[in-house]
Amino acid sequence: MPKNKPHKGLLKRVRITKSGKIKMHRAFGRHLRSHKSGQLMRSYRKATFAHPSDVGRLSALLGLKTRLIKKAKPAAEAAEASEDKPAKK
């Protein structure tokens, strides 16, 4: 039975954090930069994490188990949710 092998091209482009998230760089920041604003170019420099909809596909290519990133609720929604639940005594 053959072994599963990771996608070598993807391994060179991403890093897996200790907590299991997939860290990568944004696209469009390497060339054709003259018409792009400085603010946009600075945002391209920052590393980002893989979107939750892509994590399953990327982890299958890598042959690893990774963790989904759950987005935090806005403060207003979190406050409303805590008001709805009765306090435990």
Residue, then its C-alpha position, 0 to 999 in steps of 0.5 A: m500500500p503506498k504512503n500518502k505524500p504531502h504536496k511539496g509546492l504547498l509545503k514551501r508556501v505555508r507554515i503550520t503554527k503550533s496550534g494547527k493553523i495554516k499561516m500564509h502570505r497574501a497574493f498580489g504583492r510581488h509585482l505590478r506594484s506601481h499603481k497600488s497604494g502604500q497602505l495596500m502594499r503594507s497590508y500585503r506584507k502581513a501574513t494571514f491565516a487560511h480561511p475556514s472554507d479552505v482549511g479542509r482542502l489545504s489540510a488534505l493536500l498537506g496530509l495533516k490535521t489542522r484547526l479551524i479559525k472561528k471568528a469572534k462575535p462582535a461585542a454587541e452580539a456577545a452582550e445580547a447573548s449573555e443577557d438572554k441566558p439566566a444567571k446560575k446560582 
